[in-house]
Amino acid sequence: MKRTALLLGLYLMAGLMLSGQRTSKDLEGAWSGKLKTPSVEIELVFRFTITEADSIKATLDSPDQGAFDIPCGEVTLQADTVFVDIPVVQGSYRGGFSSDSLISGTFTQMGHKNALSVKKGAKPVVHNRPQEPMPPYPYREEEVMFMNTVENFSLAGTLTLPQGDGPFPAVVLISGSGQQDRDESIYMHKPFKVLADHLTRNGIAVLRYDDRGMGKSKGSIIKATSMSFADDAEAAVTYLIERPEINSRKIGLAGHSEGGLIAPIVASRNRNIAFIVSLAGPGVKGYDIILRQSEDIMRASGVAQAEIDETLAANSRLFSMLINEPDQRKFSKDAIEWYGRELDNKGLTQDERKQKMAEFTRGLISANNPWMRYFIATDPAPFWSQVKCPVLALNGGKDLQVSQEINLPAIKTALQNGGNRKVKTVMLPDLNHLFQHSETGSPDEYIRIEETFSPEVMELMTAWIKKTVKMK
């Protein structure tokens, strides 16, 4: 789940221009507007500042996607026309002053275009998050550091301890895919902070940490895979075992999304793990998860069935090639040649072919890395089958990212095939991938929903953990 990519479907409208010469002072400040696409409406905010050399710098916010301070490239102002290059999102904006406080123009990304008018004087976006805890807390909170001794770097996190001497049962929270901070901050929500607060108020200590290379944690992600992240999570467990306030025989793992793959990897090799809570964790290969995710999200967005079928066929072939060809350079060459032949049979214009090939190449780059290669090819079943501790596996019925339909049964089957009967799976009908009550489950809803984490799920987790570790 990365934050700065704006996934938009766009159409063309020329920017308006007025006669006259504008200066950088006319542009200085915050300008905001709504970018409307066939599937979603997104607020964008440009912030223009003037340097000492009288040049113009800009950043871009996409509050609805939880992305802020995206650096822009070159900004030029000629007559009444402003041009902003945004290389981070492979986009640009070109517009003309319609008045002193309105610029009308075109936002372009990955060859797609859409009209965007921005007004001067953007106000800070405030999203109501009623569940987010605020101090003072009825428990102790401590900044901690611990070492990944496999790669020799430090990880930073927050340990929350109930009042009293302990020793307390404890949970290590493991985030989903992408670099996450210790609160698993996403779309202006902090689900791990909310979850840690609830568990600690109920007598359970919680350690949540910044992913490697994120926040105050060190370490590299360039060659990292889920197996590497399992070393990080296991380092957190090792740290807790050494804390006198923690009952070393009652330390469990709660993993969200990819964290639900990392948890059984750790538990399959470390018998100190007392329990696992899988929050929308994988039960099948990443190959199957991503194809199902693509299908579900496209269908919820109103994409035509023919386009869905074409996308799934292309992705399926691409992922199969990725799995079967370990050499990254050869895979890229073979994939581009294959897709080129596919396009040759579609009767496209030169511009249409160029656009589709550019989009495919960008997707190819995002897939051809160690993390994605591992995730697509890895079957979680062998790890789950070696887990001997109690497992609570939860999944939302409206989760469009990790479908409960294929993952919950697979987790249960793998555990039982390994002889583990201490498993409980629960499908929660109205919840999405973030365990929010939702209407459709679409990721577009995440930021608009005020609820951060379902209270029912937190109560369910708490009661199950207390029963599992025999808390009084």
N, C-alpha and C positions, 0 to 999 in steps of 0.2 A: 504494500500500500504506500507509493511515494507521492510527495506532496506538490511538486512544482510542475508536473505535466498537466496541461490543460487539454482535456480530451473533448474536442468540439467538432460539430458538423456545421459548416459555414457556407454562405452564399454571397454573391458580389453586389456591392453598391458603391458607386463612385463617391469619393469625398467631395464636399462642397468647398468652394473657395470664394473669398471676397477680395475686392481690390484693397490695396493698402499694405503697409509694412508693419508687421508686429515685431516686438522686441522680446528678449528673454524674460523681462519683467512681466510681460503679459501672460507668459506661460507658467511662471513660478507658482508653486502650490500644488494642492491635491485636486484631481479631476476624476470623477466617477461616472459610470454608466452601466447599463444592463446589456449584456450580449445575449441575444436570443438565438437559439438553435432549434432544429426540429424536435430535439429530445429534452432540452434543458435550458434554463435561463440562468446566467451566471453574472454576478456583479464583478466588474473589474475597476481597479483604482490605480491611476498613474500618479506618482509623486515626483514633481520636477523641482530640482534645486539648482542654484547658480553657484558655480565655483569662483574662486578668487580670480581665475583667468577669464572669467565671464563666459565660460562654456556651460552647457546645460547637461546635467546628469538626471537620470530617472530610475525609479524602481517601480515594480508592478505588484499589486496585491490582488489575490483572488480569494476574498474572504469566504465565499461559499464553499470553497474547496480547502480552506484552512491553510492557504499558501500566502506568505507575506514576504515583503522585501526581496522579491525576485529581481536580480540585477538586470538592468537593460544595457544595451550596447550604445552605439552612436545615436545621438539625438541631434537632428538638424531642423532649423527653422528658417524658411525662405518665404519672404512676403507673408502671406497668411497661411502657409502650409507647414505643418509639422510632421516629421517622419521619425519614428522610434524603432530601432532594431532591438529585438528581444531574442538573442540566440539561445538562451537557456531552454526556451519552449519552442524553438524553431519557428518563431513568429515575428510579426512586425505590425506597426500601426501607422497609418497615414491619414491625416485629417486636416480640414480647413476650419478656420474661425468663422462661425456663423454669427457670433456676437462676442462681446467681451467675456462672457461666461459660458459659452457653448462651442464645442468643437465637434464637427460631424465628419465621419470618415469611415474607413474600412480596416477591420482587424483581420490579418492574414496569418494562418498557421498551417504548416505542412501542405501548402498549395491551396487550401480552402480559404474562402473569404466570407465575411459577414459584416453587415453594417454595425457600426458602434458610434454612438454619440456620447460624449462625456461632458458633464457640467462641473464648473469650478466650485470648490468649497466642500469637498467630500468630508463627511463627518465620520469619526471612528465607528466601525461596526461593532455593536455589542450584542452578543448572543446570550440569552438567559440559560444558565446552567444551574438549576436549583439544587442538584445533588452534590455539587462540588464542595467538599468540606473546607471550612475556614477555622483557623486557630482562634482561641485556645482549644487544644484537643484533650479529651479525657484519657490520654495515653502518652507514652514517651515516643519521641521521634528523634532518630539519630542518623547523621551522615556517616556512611561507612565506606571503606575501601577493601577490596580483596583481590587476590592474584589468580590469574589463569596461569598455572605453572607449566602447562603444555607449550604455550607460546611466549610465556614470560612477559605479561603485561597486566596492568591493574584495571579493575572495573570499579565504578563508583555507583553507589545506590543509597537508598533510604531504608532503614530498619525501623519498623514501628513495633513497640512492645507494650503489652497491656500493663496496667498498674499492678504492682505486686512484685514478689520475688521470683515467681516461676518455680521450676522450669516450665515453659510454655510450649505447646505444639506450634509449629511454624509452617508457613507456605512460602515458596519461591514463585514469584510471578514471572512468566516467560512470554515475551511479546510475539506479535505476528511478524510477517515478512517485511523487509525493509528496515532501515535504521530508525528505531524508536527510542524516545527518551523513557525514563523510569516510570512515567505516568501513562505511557503508551498514548501520548497526546495525538489526537487525530480529529480533524474537523471541529476544532475548538472544544472538544471533549477530552477528559482525562479519566478514562475508565479504570486504569489501575489505581489511581489515587482514590477514587470512589470505592473500589472494591477493597483496597487495603484498609481504608477507614472503617468500613463495615465489619470486616473480619477481626480487626484489632479491638474494636469496641466489644466484640463477643469473645474475647479471651484468646485469640489466635494471633501470634506474631507474624509479621509479613516482611519479606525482603523483596523490594523491587529495585531494578538497576537499569542504568543507561546501557543500551546495546553498545558493543564494541565500536569505537570510532564516533560515538555520539555523546554529547554532553561532556561529562567529566571522565568518561571511560576512554582508555587507550585501546590500541589494537587496530589491525587492518581488516578491511572487508574485501579487498581486491580478489583474493583467492578463497574466501570463506564460503562454506556451505552449511547446511543444517547440522552436519556433523561437527563443524567448528563451533557453532553456536551451542551445541550440546556440551562442549568443554567449558564454555562460559557459565552455563547453568549449573553444571556439576561443581564448578569453583564456588558458586554461591552456596551450594549445599555444604561443601567442605568448610566454608567459613562459618556457617551456622552451627555446625557440629562442635566447633571450638568455643562457641559462646556459652557461658555458664547459665544464662537466662533461658536457653533453649533446651528442650527435651530432645536429645539427639536421636531417639527412637521414634519420634513423632514429627518428622520433617517430610512434607509433601511438596508436590509440584502442581501448579495450575498454569496451563499453557493455552494461549489463545491463537487460533488459526495455525500458522506454522509452528507456534509454540506448542501446539498439540501434537506435532510430530517430534519436536525436540524432547518433550517430556518422556515418551516411551523409549527414545534412544538412551536417555540417561538411566531410566529405571531398568532397562534390559541388562545393564552392565553394573549397576550399583544397587546392592541390596539394602542400602541405608534408606532408600526412598520408602516412606510409609504409605503413601497414597498418591493418586494422580486425579486431578480434575481436568478433563479435556473440554475446552470451550471452543466449539466449532473446529475441532482438530481433524486432520486427515485420517481416513481409513483406507483410501485407495491411492494409487499413484497420482503424482502431480499431473501427468499426462491426461488422466481422466478428469481430474478436478478442474483444470483450466478449460478443457473443452466444454464441460458442463457449465462452468461459470460463464463462458462466452455466450453459449446458447441462451442461458436463462436471462442474462442482462440484456442481450440484444432483443429478445422477445419482449421483455418488460418495457423496453424503450420504443417498441413499435416498429422495429426493423422488419422489412419484408422477409418472408420465409426463403425466397430464392437467395437473398443476400446472406442470410444465416447459413444456409446450406453451403454456399460458396466459401464463406469464411471458415466454417468447420472443416471442410474438405482440405483447404489450403493449410490450416493449422495442424491438422492431423498428419498430413504428409511431411510438413516441416518438422514437427516433433519427432516423428519416426526417423527421419534423416539425422536429426540431432542425436538421438539415442544410439544410432548405428554407426555414426562416424565420430570417433573421439578427437580427431585432428580438427582444431577449430578453423584453420585456414582452408583446409580442403572442404569442410562442411559448408562454409560461406560460399566458396566457388561453386560447389555442386548445387546449392540451394538457389543461387542467383540464376544459374544456367537453367535449372528446372523451371523456375517461375517465369523466366523469359520465354520458354517454349509454351507455357500455359497461356501467356498473354498474346503470343503470336496467333493463337487459335480463336481469339475473341473479337477480332475485327475492330479494334480500338483505333482511335486517331492517335497521332504521334504524341500530342499533349496528354491524352488520357493514359496512354501507355507509360509515359514518363512519370506521371503522377503516381500511378499504381506501383511502379517499380521503386520510386522513392519511398513510398509508404512501407512497402515490403522490406526494403533495405533497413529502414529504421527499426522495424520489428525484429529483423534478423539480428541486429546489433544487440538489442535488449535481451534476446534469448540466448545468444552465444557467449555465455559466461559461466564460470564454475558453479555459482549458486543455482541458476536456472537449470543447467544440465543435471545437477544432482537431484533437484526437486522433481523434475519431469520424470526421471528414470526410476526414482526410488519408490519401492513398495513398502508402506509402513507395517504391513502384516507381520513380517519376521520380527520386528521390534516388539510389537504388541504381543505376539505369541510368547515372548520371553519375559513379559511383565508378570510378576507374581503378587504384587500388592493390590489392594482394592482400587477400583477405577470407577469414577463417575464421569460419564461422557454426555455432554449437553450440546444441543444444536437447535437453532431457530428454524421453525417451519417456513419462514419467509427469507431464509438465508440464500441469497443468490450467488454468493462467492464460494461457499463450501456447502454443497447440497447435503442436507440431512438424509435425503432419500438413498444416496449411495454410500455415505460415509459412516453413519451410525451403525447400520447392520454389519459393515465390514469390520469395524472396531470390535464389536461384540463377538463376531465369529472368530476373529484372530485370537482374542483373549481366551475364548473357550477351547479353541483348538490347541492352545498351549496348556490347558488344564486349569485355567483361572476361572472360577465361578463367582468371584467377588467383584462382579461388574454390574453397574446400573446405567442404562442408557435412557435419556429423557429427551423427547422432542417437544419443544415449546412453540405452539402453533403461530402465535402472532409476532414472534421476535425475528429480527434481522441478524446480519452477521456480527453486529456490535452488541447484540442482546438488548436492543431497544424495541419497544413496541412500535410497530410500523404499519403502514397501509399496504405498500407493495413490496418492501424489502430492497428496493433499488438504492444503490449507493448515493444517488442524488438526494435522498431523504436524510442522510446521516446528519448533516449540519443543521437542517431545519427542525429536527426533533429535539425538544428540550431535555428529554430524559437521556441520561448518559448510560445507565446500566440498570436493567430490570431489577426492582427490589425483590420480586419473587425468586429470581435466580440467585441473588445474594443470600436470601433466607434458605433456599434449598441447599446451596453449597455449604453454608454455615452448619445447618443441622446435620448434613451428611458427614462433614469432617468431624464434628463433635462426637457423633456416634461411632465413627470409624476409629478414632484415636482414644475412645472411651473417656471423654471429658465429662466431668460431673456437672 
